[in-house]
Every structure is written in structure tokens, then in C-alpha cells.
Amino acid sequence: MSAAAPPSATPPPSPSDGLDHVDERLLRTSPLKKLLARPELGSVVGAVAVFAFFSIVADSFLRPASLGTVLYAASTIGIMAVPVALLMIGGEFDLSAGVLVTTSALVSSMFSYQMTANVWVGVGVSLLVTLAVGAFNGFMLTRTKLPSFIITLGTFLMLTGLNLGFTKLISGTVSTKSIADMEGFPSARDLFASTWTVGGVELKVTILWWLVLVALATWILLRTRFGNWIFAVGGGADAARAVGVPVYRTKILLYMSVAFCAWISGQHLLFSFDVVQSGEGVGNELIYIIAAVIGGCLITGGYGSAIGSAVGAFIFGMTGKGIVYAEWNPDWFKFFLGAMLLLATLLNAWIRKRVEATK
């Protein structure tokens, strides 16, 4: 008579047991699902549509010279759209970004002119001042717990008044004095406002700045711990803090990154035109935010990409210049801008729902 199996014997594993407990992170995802999960997909579709549209209605749109003009217009927006996108992924806004660009240019110009110093001294002082404004925004946000809308709206109003007030006080007019004949101006212009000719097409150095910033921001988001912190803070600050994410430091650094790019844009503004109008920049903050939203960033935070912001800025460049090449009334630009914003947001929302439904 054979002995019975002991009660503690473990039954043989069922072939399906291993499948019931597989970590979902180890499951293979189809290329289509990966593509649909990309936040910039909607903006890429929109960019293709805009490009095709203006290629048909504007004969000069496809000329090489037109491409250089479109890329330049996109780069002046894209340089700021990149850090604004990162800030939005982190769950915050910056309404002072537009006038901060002008502040940066004004500080460089007026300091260099009044102190009769090398232009590079003014550029360095401007960098410190601009970063200080960014740190101030981040510090006030984290300490007061007020919404970023209120904090940066206050900064926007203060900078608008300071730009105009100090320029009139020092220069006697609403614009700065020319610094084109001062020491260091040619080398600074080469870095911030030079033009290259590639294949017969004139390309501004801002295009290179833009591409470098997009690549750097993409690497930070996808390959670094700080990038994980940005997504975590945007997804939920309390939950991120509970797992050890330095929420305050992350937000302050994000505001300082916006300030750094505002400094780059401000120096380009100064060294492109020699003088700066103190009232410039008002309203540009909305353009930066819209470019990021068209590129796939969510208003609620925690979702988006730097590449998407670049595509959003490129759509801006194509639309603004495409209307000119089509010889339409430029008043239509705002209409197209609003339509693109709504369509891109709806398309992004639809794609996200499809992705979530297939998980």
C-alpha cells in the first residue's frame, strides 16, 4: 500500500500561475501603443497638417529662404517654450516669463551703458538678476503656498512697472541707448545674435540654442533623477514628498530654468537690435504656455515633453509666417492660434483616453 502524500505537500504549479503574477512593467508593449502614449503625438499631427495646408495655399512657403524665416520665428518662441513646458509638467505656471525677457535685455544694456563697462559685464549682471527673479518666484510659491498664477502675476506687474520706470528714469525715454560701439559687443552678438548661411539659407544662432535646449531638457526628463522629480511633483506634490522627492527645491530650480532661458532670449533681443523698448514682452508669456499645451503638456501637470513644446513652437512659426506668405490679413493669426490650441488639446485628450482604455 503506497503512502499518502503529506498534507503539507505543495501542488504542482499550474501553467497559468506564472502569467497571473507577471509584473506589468515586464509586459511587452506594441510599437503602436508606445507611439500613442507619446505626449507630442497630437502636436506632430497638427504640424504636418499646418505644413501641408500652407504648402498648398502659399507658393513661397516651400522656398529655402522661407524655411529659415519660419525656423527663426519658431526658435524665438521655442527657447522659452522648453522651460515653460518643464514647469508645466511640474504643475506650475509663470506669467512673468514674457516681461522677464525684456528685463534681462534692459539690465544688460543699461548697466553696460551707465557704467561704461565691457558689454560682457552687463551680460553677467543680467544673468544674476534674471536668475534672482526666477528664484524669487520659486521661493514665494513654496513659502506662501499661494497659486503660481497669483505669484507670477504679481511678478509680471512689478517687472512691467520696473522696466518702464527705470528705463525712463535712466534713459529719459522708453528705450535704451545704443551700445553697438561698446567694447565686447561684437563677440556678444556672435554668441546671441549671429547668422549662419547653410546651403544658401540664412539661419539665426537662436535655432542652435533652441535645438540644444530641447535636447538637454529631453535628456533631463527621460534620463535623470531630476526628470523623475519633475513628473512626480506635477503628478502630486504631497505624494512626491512622501517618497522623498525634494518638492521645494525642484520647483525653485524649474523657475530658475525659465529665468535662464529668459536671459538667453533677452540677450538675443538686445544684440539683434542694439536697443530695447521697455514695453516689449507683454503677452508673450501666453504664447509660451500655448506652445507647451499644443505640444502635449497638461494644464494639471505631470504630463508632457520638451519635444512637444518644440513642435508647438514650430506650429507657431509656420502659422505666423504662412499667413504672411499667403498674403492674408495678419489678424487671422489669432483665429488660427485659438483653433490650433483647441484642436491640439482635444486630440491629446482623445489619444490619452485611447491609451488608458487599452492598458
Secondary structure, 3 states (H helix, E strand, C coil): CCCCCCCCCCCCCCCCHHHHCCCHHHCCCCHHHHHHHCCCHHHHHHHHHHHHHHHHHCHHHHCHHHHHHHHHHHHHHHHHHHHHHHHHHCCCCCCCHHHHHHHHHHHHHHHHHHHCCCHHHHHHHHHHHHHHHHHHHHHHHHHHCCCHHHHHHHHHHHHHHHHHHHHHHHHCCCECCCCCCCCCHHHHHHHHHCEEEECCEEEEHHHHHHHHHHHHHHHHHHHCHHHHHHHHHHHCHHHHHHCCCCHHHHHHHHHHHHHHHHHHHHHHHHHHHCCCECCCCCCHHHHHHHHHHHCCCCCCCCCCCHHHHHHHHHHHHHHHHHHHHCCCCCCHHHHHHHHHHHHHHHHHHHHHHHHHHCC
